[in-house]
Amino acid sequence: MNIAHQDDYIEVPLKHHSDSAFLLERLPTKVICSCYISAMRIPLASSGLRPEDLAIAIEVLQSGNLTMGKHVKNFEIQMADYLGVSNFVMMNSGSSANLAIFEALLRPTKSSPLLEEDDGVLVPAIAWPTTIWPIIQLGLHPVFVDVEADSLAIDLEKAQNLINLGRRNIKAIFPIHPLGYGVDPSRLDNFSRMNNLVQINDVCESLGSWYGDKHAGTSGLAGSFSFYFSHHITTMEGGGVATNNEEFADDLRSIRSHGWSRDRKDSASWSEHLTQNDSKFLFVSTGYNIRPMEIQAAIGSSQIRDIDSFISKRRIIASRVLESVKGTQLSVIGDQTLINQIDSKNHSWMLIPIQCKNANQKNVVVKFLNELEIETRPVLTGNFLSQPAIERIDKHHENPLNFPVSKHISETCFLVGAHHDLSSEQIDFLSQSINHASKLKYDE
Ligand SMILES: Cc1ncc(COP(=O)(O)O)c(C=O)c1O
């Protein structure tokens, strides 16, 4: 199914749907509408599993070795190598990776804790729930900061103002690298150093993004990654933490597996000193069971080999969407990396954020795209301070109106898919449809 161009009219397929009348009123005069169902669904997410991934998954299941073992070790080596760090500790999700990071900061096995209960952690107001929940669950306080309009990342100038005002006992910064956009590591490093903050990074949306010679989220103490299906690579569910700190990595290894010493690089030194305990059943830290399975790691190993081609495809999709909004009132947030083709910076485009002129235009555009079965969604959760859960749980939560950029983004911006599984026909359909949507009438 294609939207056909003929000189100065276009043919737009519309489903029989209650919204059709709403859209018909807003179409430009030279549009002819035919009513048939679009067959070109553009999903936000796709499984990303290829025949070779399924083959290795079946092999692992047949082997009988199911829980964390040699495939996990192998995948961890590949990930550490890819990211250029000394340790990657795999877990069962990116959310678990965030939880484990804060547990390790609060209750390390050897050195003094880097954070203590009641400390404040700077986080962006446009966030994912499990960026925030571990902070609250473990007795710390999220200190929300507005985001930058052109990157959707935490606004470091506003963060500095909060610190200068002496707000809370701010001891750490946990920036999200949003939607494939890597935050400049040198800016983060300078900011953290000047303010004496622990820097940890939520990179769950931005595997494959880099700045200069560094992968996003590999500056600072640690970065969490997600391999949830539809991300840059998938292990179905899955995630992990990258760090260059050996002790921190060992603590994460214990925390992911009941607090066990078994899997630590320094496990021998623990059993040497604690001879009264069975060395196979030595528990040295607090912990959870957030271990990954062998099948996840084996799929991850198969996928990571092809990450460069996945990311190139995502970049092509983003370029096509950018072309389709040129000269219109829509724009793509984070487009500078495409326009300037900066070699030293790669944006790995998890999804594509489209900015509308106002909330009315967003409403019209989103309805039109959804009518064509092009899925859309809010930017992460939108302004997280407007979510009922945070209003109910964090008694110190800020007024959502104090975050004007996050509020504006929530009202005027939406996401479309950029999955590397999209076919060239789907990419054509997506970009043509966005271009048509940009011409719809709306209340200015
Ligand atoms: C910013 C951010 N942090 C954390 C997560 C959690 O990752 P997972 O779904 O693997 O638990 C996500 C999910 O995509 C995310 O977008």
The ligand as an ORCA input file, in Angstrom:
! r2SCAN-3c Opt
* xyz 0 1
  C      15.938      5.049     30.213
  C      15.565      3.633     30.555
  N      16.038      3.094     31.695
  C      15.761      1.826     32.055
  C      14.986      1.019     31.245
  C      14.680     -0.380     31.686
  O      15.189     -1.363     30.843
  P      14.509     -2.816     30.841
  O      13.266     -2.718     30.028
  O      15.539     -3.704     30.223
  O      14.221     -3.173     32.243
  C      14.467      1.533     30.037
  C      13.657      0.687     29.155
  O      13.740      0.745     27.968
  C      14.754      2.868     29.702
  O      14.253      3.426     28.582
*
